């Protein structure tokens, strides 16, 4: 309806365009991360920013690695996303975007984060109080991921496939391993909130 109204208002002529606000400038950014480009950011674009206010963080996604004849690893520029972003890309079926990450089979727990703190609410159903377990690994394989909670096997998943663990009060160790011996581990803290009685 709004489209039709504007189409009739500007029938036969080009609609006006918004003027750029004063104080707004443009600068090149890495087309992948949106951050200030570094020498290894091969694809760049122009974007708006506010001088002195917008962050000027350099791109930390693109890195150059050296070739390793012993492992057959080819050198070049790779993308090293943070575990949570890489897990998101995989979960969205964007394996090609996540698949250029630093190789070598490194396994990382994307969720929960290290030393994360959670609160159990006595008034809420326990089924709604769970923590998401998700891990990322080398995109060259789709090995099973083995999840351990307090040293006991809890679940077997694949990279980018989350599983949910019901929260329990106390301090817990969460570990993830693959069939190649790569392992990552985090600790979380769970407290219980008891509502005040009237």
Secondary structure by P-SEA (a helix, b strand, c coil): caaaaaaaaaccccccccccccccccccccccccccccccccbbbbbbbbcccccccccccbbbbbbbccccccccbbbbccaaaaaaaaaaccccccccccccccccccccccbbbbbbbcccccccbbbbbbbccccccccbbbbbccccccccccccbbbbbbbbccbbbbbbbcccccbbbbbbbbbbbbcccc
